[in-house]
């Protein structure tokens, strides 16, 4: 699992600015997402009953920056994504929204 600090994540976002297969994935609850989120982020709540189904429907060839509040939920999401065959997945750590 590749973990990125905030500085490293910003660089990944910058490098992928024009990449249509780059996704910033926020796995917090919809309530947390509404309060504050990264511009352009896709919100899929890790606690939702259909979380795995929604993740499985994503493009496995894409590049994903996954984040939550502190890195725990995003770590679990990244582990699932890797099990499902996603290859370019990064866990954002230390975000503390």
MARVO-979318 format. One record per atom (N, C-alpha, C, O): residue number from 1; residue in three letters; atom name; x negated, y negated, z. Coordinates in nm, 2 decimals, always signed. Atoms other than C-alpha are relative to their C-alpha. Last residue first. Example, Ala and Ser with C-alpha at 12.3 -4.5 7.8 and 13.67 -1.06 7.14 Angstrom:
BEGIN
loti, lummar, miza, xx, yy, zz
2, Ser, N, +0.09, +0.11, +0.00
2, Ser, CA, -1.37, +0.11, +0.71
2, Ser, C, +0.08, -0.11, +0.08
2, Ser, O, +0.03, -0.22, +0.09
1, Ala, N, -0.09, +0.12, +0.00
1, Ala, CA, -1.23, +0.45, +0.78
1, Ala, C, -0.09, -0.12, +0.00
1, Ala, O, -0.19, -0.12, +0.07
***
This chain:
BEGIN
loti, lummar, miza, xx, yy, zz
97, Unk, N, -0.10, +0.10, +0.04
97, Unk, CA, +1.02, -1.74, +0.83
97, Unk, C, +0.06, -0.05, +0.13
97, Unk, O, +0.15, -0.14, +0.13
96, Unk, N, -0.07, +0.06, -0.12
96, Unk, CA, +0.73, -1.55, +0.98
96, Unk, C, +0.09, -0.12, -0.04
96, Unk, O, +0.07, -0.23, +0.01
95, Unk, N, -0.08, +0.11, +0.05
95, Unk, CA, +0.53, -1.48, +0.66
95, Unk, C, +0.07, -0.08, +0.11
95, Unk, O, +0.07, -0.20, +0.11
94, Unk, N, +0.03, +0.12, -0.07
94, Unk, CA, +0.25, -1.27, +0.81
94, Unk, C, +0.09, -0.12, -0.04
94, Unk, O, +0.04, -0.23, -0.02
93, Unk, N, +0.01, -0.01, -0.15
93, Unk, CA, +0.27, -0.99, +0.56
93, Unk, C, -0.03, -0.14, +0.06
93, Unk, O, -0.10, -0.22, +0.00
92, Unk, N, +0.04, +0.12, -0.06
92, Unk, CA, +0.38, -0.98, +0.19
92, Unk, C, +0.01, +0.01, +0.15
92, Unk, O, +0.11, +0.04, +0.21
91, Unk, N, -0.07, +0.04, -0.12
91, Unk, CA, +0.39, -0.63, +0.07
91, Unk, C, -0.06, -0.13, +0.05
91, Unk, O, -0.17, -0.14, +0.08
90, Unk, N, +0.09, +0.07, -0.10
90, Unk, CA, +0.28, -0.58, -0.29
90, Unk, C, +0.09, -0.03, +0.12
90, Unk, O, +0.21, -0.08, +0.10
89, Unk, N, -0.08, +0.06, -0.11
89, Unk, CA, +0.43, -0.34, -0.55
89, Unk, C, -0.09, -0.05, +0.11
89, Unk, O, -0.19, +0.02, +0.15
88, Unk, N, +0.06, +0.14, -0.03
88, Unk, CA, +0.28, -0.26, -0.89
88, Unk, C, +0.09, -0.07, +0.11
88, Unk, O, +0.17, -0.15, +0.08
87, Unk, N, +0.15, +0.00, +0.00
87, Unk, CA, +0.33, +0.12, -0.93
87, Unk, C, -0.06, -0.13, +0.04
87, Unk, O, -0.17, -0.14, +0.11
86, Unk, N, +0.04, +0.14, +0.03
86, Unk, CA, +0.70, +0.19, -0.86
86, Unk, C, -0.16, +0.00, +0.02
86, Unk, O, -0.21, +0.05, +0.12
85, Unk, N, +0.09, +0.01, +0.12
85, Unk, CA, +0.74, +0.57, -0.87
85, Unk, C, -0.03, -0.14, -0.04
85, Unk, O, -0.09, -0.16, -0.15
84, Unk, N, -0.08, -0.01, +0.12
84, Unk, CA, +1.03, +0.63, -0.63
84, Unk, C, -0.07, -0.02, -0.13
84, Unk, O, -0.01, -0.02, -0.23
83, Unk, N, -0.05, -0.14, +0.01
83, Unk, CA, +0.79, +0.71, -0.34
83, Unk, C, +0.09, +0.02, -0.13
83, Unk, O, +0.09, +0.13, -0.18
82, Unk, N, +0.11, -0.09, +0.04
82, Unk, CA, +0.62, +0.38, -0.41
82, Unk, C, +0.04, +0.14, -0.02
82, Unk, O, +0.00, +0.21, -0.11
81, Unk, N, +0.02, +0.03, +0.15
81, Unk, CA, +0.95, +0.19, -0.39
81, Unk, C, -0.11, +0.09, -0.05
81, Unk, O, -0.11, +0.14, -0.16
80, Unk, N, -0.11, -0.07, +0.08
80, Unk, CA, +1.03, +0.37, -0.06
80, Unk, C, -0.02, -0.02, -0.15
80, Unk, O, -0.01, +0.07, -0.23
79, Unk, N, +0.02, -0.15, -0.01
79, Unk, CA, +0.69, +0.27, +0.09
79, Unk, C, +0.11, +0.07, -0.08
79, Unk, O, +0.07, +0.17, -0.15
78, Unk, N, +0.11, -0.03, +0.09
78, Unk, CA, +0.74, -0.09, -0.04
78, Unk, C, -0.03, +0.15, +0.00
78, Unk, O, -0.05, +0.21, -0.10
77, Unk, N, -0.05, +0.01, +0.14
77, Unk, CA, +1.08, -0.11, +0.13
77, Unk, C, -0.11, +0.04, -0.10
77, Unk, O, -0.08, +0.11, -0.19
76, Unk, N, -0.09, -0.12, +0.02
76, Unk, CA, +0.94, +0.02, +0.46
76, Unk, C, +0.05, +0.00, -0.14
76, Unk, O, +0.06, +0.10, -0.20
75, Unk, N, +0.08, -0.12, +0.01
75, Unk, CA, +0.66, -0.24, +0.44
75, Unk, C, +0.08, +0.13, -0.03
75, Unk, O, +0.04, +0.21, -0.11
74, Unk, N, +0.06, +0.00, +0.13
74, Unk, CA, +0.91, -0.51, +0.36
74, Unk, C, -0.09, +0.12, -0.02
74, Unk, O, -0.10, +0.18, -0.13
73, Unk, N, -0.10, -0.05, +0.09
73, Unk, CA, +1.10, -0.42, +0.67
73, Unk, C, -0.05, +0.00, -0.14
73, Unk, O, -0.02, +0.10, -0.22
72, Unk, N, -0.04, -0.14, -0.04
72, Unk, CA, +0.79, -0.45, +0.89
72, Unk, C, +0.11, +0.05, -0.10
72, Unk, O, +0.09, +0.16, -0.15
71, Unk, N, +0.07, -0.11, +0.08
71, Unk, CA, +0.63, -0.75, +0.72
71, Unk, C, +0.04, +0.14, +0.03
71, Unk, O, +0.00, +0.23, -0.04
70, Unk, N, +0.13, -0.03, -0.06
70, Unk, CA, +0.72, -1.04, +0.96
70, Unk, C, -0.08, +0.11, -0.07
70, Unk, O, -0.20, +0.13, -0.04
69, Unk, N, +0.04, +0.10, -0.10
69, Unk, CA, +1.03, -1.21, +0.82
69, Unk, C, -0.14, +0.02, +0.05
69, Unk, O, -0.22, -0.07, +0.05
68, Unk, N, -0.10, +0.02, -0.10
68, Unk, CA, +1.08, -1.02, +0.50
68, Unk, C, -0.05, -0.10, +0.10
68, Unk, O, -0.12, -0.19, +0.06
67, Unk, N, +0.02, +0.07, -0.13
67, Unk, CA, +0.88, -0.98, +0.18
67, Unk, C, +0.12, +0.00, +0.09
67, Unk, O, +0.23, +0.03, +0.04
66, Unk, N, -0.11, -0.02, -0.10
66, Unk, CA, +0.83, -0.78, -0.13
66, Unk, C, -0.03, -0.07, +0.13
66, Unk, O, -0.14, -0.06, +0.18
65, Unk, N, +0.05, +0.05, -0.13
65, Unk, CA, +0.62, -0.90, -0.42
65, Unk, C, +0.11, +0.01, +0.09
65, Unk, O, +0.22, -0.06, +0.08
64, Unk, N, -0.09, +0.05, -0.11
64, Unk, CA, +0.71, -0.68, -0.71
64, Unk, C, -0.08, -0.05, +0.11
64, Unk, O, -0.17, +0.01, +0.16
63, Unk, N, +0.09, +0.04, -0.11
63, Unk, CA, +0.55, -0.62, -1.05
63, Unk, C, +0.08, -0.06, +0.10
63, Unk, O, +0.16, -0.15, +0.07
62, Unk, N, +0.01, +0.14, -0.04
62, Unk, CA, +0.77, -0.44, -1.30
62, Unk, C, -0.11, -0.02, +0.11
62, Unk, O, -0.16, +0.08, +0.16
61, Unk, N, +0.12, +0.05, +0.06
61, Unk, CA, +0.72, -0.09, -1.45
61, Unk, C, -0.03, -0.15, +0.03
61, Unk, O, -0.13, -0.21, -0.01
60, Unk, N, +0.11, -0.06, -0.06
60, Unk, CA, +0.97, +0.07, -1.22
60, Unk, C, -0.14, -0.05, -0.05
60, Unk, O, -0.24, -0.04, +0.01
59, Unk, N, +0.10, -0.04, +0.10
59, Unk, CA, +1.24, -0.16, -1.34
59, Unk, C, -0.13, +0.04, +0.07
59, Unk, O, -0.19, -0.03, +0.14
58, Unk, N, +0.10, +0.10, +0.05
58, Unk, CA, +1.50, -0.18, -1.07
58, Unk, C, -0.10, +0.06, -0.09
58, Unk, O, -0.11, +0.18, -0.10
57, Unk, N, -0.05, +0.06, +0.13
57, Unk, CA, +1.80, +0.06, -1.04
57, Unk, C, -0.10, -0.10, -0.05
57, Unk, O, -0.07, -0.15, -0.16
56, Unk, N, +0.02, -0.10, +0.10
56, Unk, CA, +1.62, +0.28, -0.77
56, Unk, C, +0.04, -0.06, -0.14
56, Unk, O, +0.00, -0.01, -0.24
55, Unk, N, +0.15, -0.01, +0.03
55, Unk, CA, +1.60, -0.03, -0.55
55, Unk, C, -0.02, +0.09, -0.12
55, Unk, O, -0.10, +0.06, -0.21
54, Unk, N, +0.04, +0.12, +0.07
54, Unk, CA, +1.98, -0.08, -0.58
54, Unk, C, -0.15, -0.01, -0.03
54, Unk, O, -0.18, -0.05, -0.14
53, Unk, N, -0.06, +0.00, +0.13
53, Unk, CA, +2.05, +0.28, -0.49
53, Unk, C, -0.04, -0.12, -0.08
53, Unk, O, -0.07, -0.11, -0.20
52, Unk, N, +0.09, -0.09, +0.08
52, Unk, CA, +1.80, +0.27, -0.20
52, Unk, C, +0.06, +0.01, -0.14
52, Unk, O, -0.02, +0.01, -0.24
51, Unk, N, +0.14, +0.05, +0.03
51, Unk, CA, +1.97, -0.03, -0.06
51, Unk, C, -0.08, +0.09, -0.09
51, Unk, O, -0.13, +0.04, -0.19
50, Unk, N, +0.04, -0.03, +0.14
50, Unk, CA, +2.33, +0.09, -0.10
50, Unk, C, -0.14, -0.05, -0.04
50, Unk, O, -0.17, -0.06, -0.15
49, Unk, N, -0.02, -0.14, +0.03
49, Unk, CA, +2.41, +0.12, +0.27
49, Unk, C, -0.04, +0.04, -0.14
49, Unk, O, -0.09, +0.15, -0.16
48, Unk, N, -0.12, -0.03, +0.07
48, Unk, CA, +2.27, -0.23, +0.33
48, Unk, C, +0.00, +0.15, -0.03
48, Unk, O, -0.10, +0.22, -0.06
47, Unk, N, -0.10, -0.07, -0.09
47, Unk, CA, +2.00, -0.25, +0.60
47, Unk, C, +0.13, +0.04, -0.07
47, Unk, O, +0.21, +0.10, -0.01
46, Unk, N, +0.05, -0.14, -0.03
46, Unk, CA, +1.72, -0.32, +0.35
46, Unk, C, +0.10, +0.07, +0.09
46, Unk, O, +0.10, +0.20, +0.09
45, Unk, N, +0.01, -0.03, -0.14
45, Unk, CA, +1.92, -0.62, +0.22
45, Unk, C, -0.04, +0.14, +0.03
45, Unk, O, +0.03, +0.24, -0.01
44, Unk, N, -0.06, -0.13, -0.01
44, Unk, CA, +1.84, -0.69, -0.15
44, Unk, C, -0.02, +0.04, +0.15
44, Unk, O, -0.13, +0.07, +0.19
43, Unk, N, -0.03, -0.05, -0.14
43, Unk, CA, +1.78, -1.05, -0.21
43, Unk, C, +0.07, +0.13, -0.01
43, Unk, O, +0.18, +0.14, -0.06
42, Unk, N, -0.11, -0.09, +0.01
42, Unk, CA, +1.61, -1.15, -0.54
42, Unk, C, +0.02, +0.05, +0.14
42, Unk, O, -0.08, +0.10, +0.20
41, Unk, N, +0.00, -0.13, -0.06
41, Unk, CA, +1.37, -1.45, -0.50
41, Unk, C, +0.13, +0.08, -0.02
41, Unk, O, +0.24, +0.01, -0.02
40, Unk, N, +0.00, -0.11, +0.10
40, Unk, CA, +1.36, -1.73, -0.75
40, Unk, C, +0.01, +0.14, +0.06
40, Unk, O, +0.01, +0.24, -0.02
39, Unk, N, -0.07, +0.03, +0.13
39, Unk, CA, +1.25, -1.99, -0.50
39, Unk, C, +0.00, +0.12, -0.10
39, Unk, O, -0.11, +0.17, -0.12
38, Unk, N, +0.09, +0.05, +0.10
38, Unk, CA, +1.13, -1.83, -0.17
38, Unk, C, +0.08, -0.02, -0.13
38, Unk, O, +0.17, +0.06, -0.17
37, Unk, N, +0.05, -0.10, +0.09
37, Unk, CA, +1.40, -1.81, +0.09
37, Unk, C, -0.10, -0.06, -0.10
37, Unk, O, -0.11, -0.18, -0.11
36, Unk, N, +0.13, +0.04, +0.06
36, Unk, CA, +1.54, -1.99, +0.39
36, Unk, C, -0.05, +0.11, -0.09
36, Unk, O, -0.04, +0.23, -0.05
35, Unk, N, +0.07, +0.10, -0.08
35, Unk, CA, +1.87, -1.99, +0.58
35, Unk, C, -0.12, -0.06, -0.07
35, Unk, O, -0.15, -0.18, -0.07
34, Unk, N, -0.07, +0.13, +0.02
34, Unk, CA, +2.07, -1.81, +0.31
34, Unk, C, -0.07, -0.11, +0.07
34, Unk, O, -0.07, -0.23, +0.03
33, Unk, N, +0.03, +0.05, +0.13
33, Unk, CA, +1.82, -1.53, +0.31
33, Unk, C, +0.06, -0.13, -0.03
33, Unk, O, -0.01, -0.22, -0.08
32, Unk, N, +0.14, +0.06, -0.01
32, Unk, CA, +1.85, -1.48, +0.68
32, Unk, C, -0.04, -0.06, -0.13
32, Unk, O, -0.10, -0.17, -0.14
31, Unk, N, +0.00, +0.11, -0.09
31, Unk, CA, +2.23, -1.44, +0.65
31, Unk, C, -0.14, -0.07, +0.01
31, Unk, O, -0.15, -0.19, +0.00
30, Unk, N, -0.05, +0.12, +0.08
30, Unk, CA, +2.20, -1.22, +0.34
30, Unk, C, +0.00, -0.12, +0.09
30, Unk, O, -0.02, -0.23, +0.04
29, Unk, N, -0.15, +0.00, +0.01
29, Unk, CA, +1.98, -0.98, +0.55
29, Unk, C, +0.04, -0.12, -0.08
29, Unk, O, -0.03, -0.22, -0.09
28, Unk, N, -0.07, +0.05, -0.12
28, Unk, CA, +1.61, -0.96, +0.47
28, Unk, C, +0.15, +0.01, -0.02
28, Unk, O, +0.20, +0.03, -0.13
27, Unk, N, -0.08, -0.11, -0.05
27, Unk, CA, +1.47, -0.75, +0.18
27, Unk, C, +0.06, -0.03, +0.14
27, Unk, O, +0.11, +0.06, +0.21
26, Unk, N, -0.02, +0.03, -0.14
26, Unk, CA, +1.34, -1.05, -0.02
26, Unk, C, +0.09, +0.11, +0.05
26, Unk, O, +0.21, +0.13, +0.01
25, Unk, N, -0.11, -0.08, -0.06
25, Unk, CA, +1.21, -0.93, -0.36
25, Unk, C, +0.00, -0.03, +0.15
25, Unk, O, -0.09, +0.01, +0.23
24, Unk, N, +0.02, +0.03, -0.14
24, Unk, CA, +0.99, -1.17, -0.57
24, Unk, C, +0.13, +0.06, +0.07
24, Unk, O, +0.24, +0.02, +0.05
23, Unk, N, -0.11, +0.03, -0.09
23, Unk, CA, +1.01, -1.01, -0.91
23, Unk, C, -0.05, -0.02, +0.14
23, Unk, O, -0.13, +0.05, +0.20
22, Unk, N, +0.04, +0.03, -0.13
22, Unk, CA, +0.76, -1.01, -1.20
22, Unk, C, +0.12, -0.04, +0.09
22, Unk, O, +0.20, -0.12, +0.05
21, Unk, N, -0.01, -0.12, -0.08
21, Unk, CA, +0.87, -0.84, -1.52
21, Unk, C, -0.04, -0.02, +0.15
21, Unk, O, -0.06, +0.08, +0.22
20, Unk, N, -0.15, -0.03, -0.02
20, Unk, CA, +0.95, -1.17, -1.70
20, Unk, C, +0.02, +0.13, +0.08
20, Unk, O, +0.13, +0.15, +0.13
19, Unk, N, -0.02, -0.15, +0.01
19, Unk, CA, +0.58, -1.27, -1.64
19, Unk, C, +0.15, +0.03, +0.02
19, Unk, O, +0.19, +0.03, +0.14
18, Unk, N, -0.07, -0.02, +0.13
18, Unk, CA, +0.55, -1.65, -1.70
18, Unk, C, +0.02, +0.15, -0.03
18, Unk, O, +0.05, +0.19, -0.14
17, Unk, N, -0.10, +0.10, +0.03
17, Unk, CA, +0.47, -1.74, -1.34
17, Unk, C, +0.08, +0.02, -0.13
17, Unk, O, +0.20, +0.00, -0.13
16, Unk, N, -0.12, -0.06, +0.07
16, Unk, CA, +0.29, -1.42, -1.28
16, Unk, C, +0.11, -0.09, -0.03
16, Unk, O, +0.22, -0.05, -0.06
15, Unk, N, +0.04, -0.08, +0.11
15, Unk, CA, -0.05, -1.57, -1.19
15, Unk, C, +0.11, +0.06, -0.09
15, Unk, O, +0.10, +0.09, -0.21
14, Unk, N, +0.05, +0.09, +0.11
14, Unk, CA, +0.11, -1.84, -0.98
14, Unk, C, -0.05, +0.08, -0.12
14, Unk, O, -0.01, +0.04, -0.23
13, Unk, N, -0.12, +0.07, +0.06
13, Unk, CA, +0.32, -1.58, -0.79
13, Unk, C, -0.05, -0.09, -0.11
13, Unk, O, +0.01, -0.10, -0.22
12, Unk, N, -0.07, -0.10, +0.08
12, Unk, CA, +0.01, -1.36, -0.73
12, Unk, C, +0.12, -0.07, -0.07
12, Unk, O, +0.14, -0.04, -0.19
11, Unk, N, +0.08, -0.02, +0.12
11, Unk, CA, -0.18, -1.67, -0.61
11, Unk, C, +0.06, +0.10, -0.09
11, Unk, O, +0.06, +0.08, -0.21
10, Unk, N, -0.02, +0.12, +0.09
10, Unk, CA, +0.10, -1.76, -0.37
10, Unk, C, -0.08, +0.01, -0.13
10, Unk, O, -0.04, -0.03, -0.23
9, Unk, N, -0.13, -0.01, +0.07
9, Unk, CA, +0.10, -1.40, -0.24
9, Unk, C, +0.02, -0.13, -0.09
9, Unk, O, +0.07, -0.11, -0.20
8, Unk, N, +0.02, -0.10, +0.11
8, Unk, CA, -0.28, -1.42, -0.17
8, Unk, C, +0.13, +0.01, -0.08
8, Unk, O, +0.13, +0.02, -0.20
7, Unk, N, +0.09, +0.06, +0.10
7, Unk, CA, -0.23, -1.74, +0.04
7, Unk, C, -0.01, +0.09, -0.12
7, Unk, O, +0.00, +0.05, -0.24
6, Unk, N, -0.08, +0.10, +0.06
6, Unk, CA, +0.07, -1.59, +0.23
6, Unk, C, -0.09, -0.06, -0.12
6, Unk, O, -0.03, -0.09, -0.23
5, Unk, N, -0.03, +0.11, -0.08
5, Unk, CA, -0.13, -1.28, +0.30
5, Unk, C, +0.08, -0.10, -0.07
5, Unk, O, +0.10, -0.09, -0.19
4, Unk, N, +0.05, +0.13, +0.04
4, Unk, CA, -0.10, -0.98, +0.08
4, Unk, C, +0.04, -0.10, +0.11
4, Unk, O, +0.15, -0.10, +0.16
3, Unk, N, -0.06, +0.10, -0.08
3, Unk, CA, -0.06, -0.61, +0.16
3, Unk, C, -0.07, -0.13, -0.03
3, Unk, O, -0.19, -0.14, -0.05
2, Unk, N, +0.07, +0.12, +0.01
2, Unk, CA, -0.13, -0.34, -0.10
2, Unk, C, +0.07, -0.11, +0.08
2, Unk, O, +0.19, -0.14, +0.05
1, Unk, N, -0.09, +0.12, +0.00
1, Unk, CA, +0.00, +0.00, +0.00
1, Unk, C, -0.09, -0.12, +0.00
1, Unk, O, -0.18, -0.14, +0.08
***
